[in-house]
Amino acid sequence: MEQEDNVLDELLHDIAGLLHEYPKAIERHGAAIHASGKDPELAEKLIKAADTMRDSGNLYLTWAKHFAALAKGDTDASSDEDDTEEFGV
């Protein structure tokens, strides 16, 4: 059981890292398109999408942590945690 808990912790760590980096990559891509002047509308969409992805990632990670805690037997697991700092929100 402890090994499975470790797997959940490792996966949460991996997920958090990816959810943190993905919006940054979308922003960089949008900024590059904007700087090139090729498609300002697409650049704007990508930059807005990065904000949406941050919010979505925050929500996803909060629930993932909640369910991981439940799986570990923490019946008092709460989804009231605020993970917005992890995503720069």
Phi, psi and omega in degrees: 000319180297324179297320179294323176298319178296321178298316179299316179298317179296316179295319177300318178298314179297315180298314181301318179297314180294317180293335177282320185278328185303309180298326178297318180295319178297318178298315180299318180295316177299318179295322179294318178295318179298315181297327181283342180074010185287313185212082184301328180293317177296317179302315180296317179300317181293320180294319176293323179298325179299318177297317179298318180295324176299313180297316180296318180297320178300312180297313180301313183294323177300314179292321179299317178296319179301310182290327176295319178296318177298318180297331179278358178097007178278091183287348177265011182305132182242144176263020181276000180296145178252106182263015186298330180296330180295337184247011177068025180273000000 
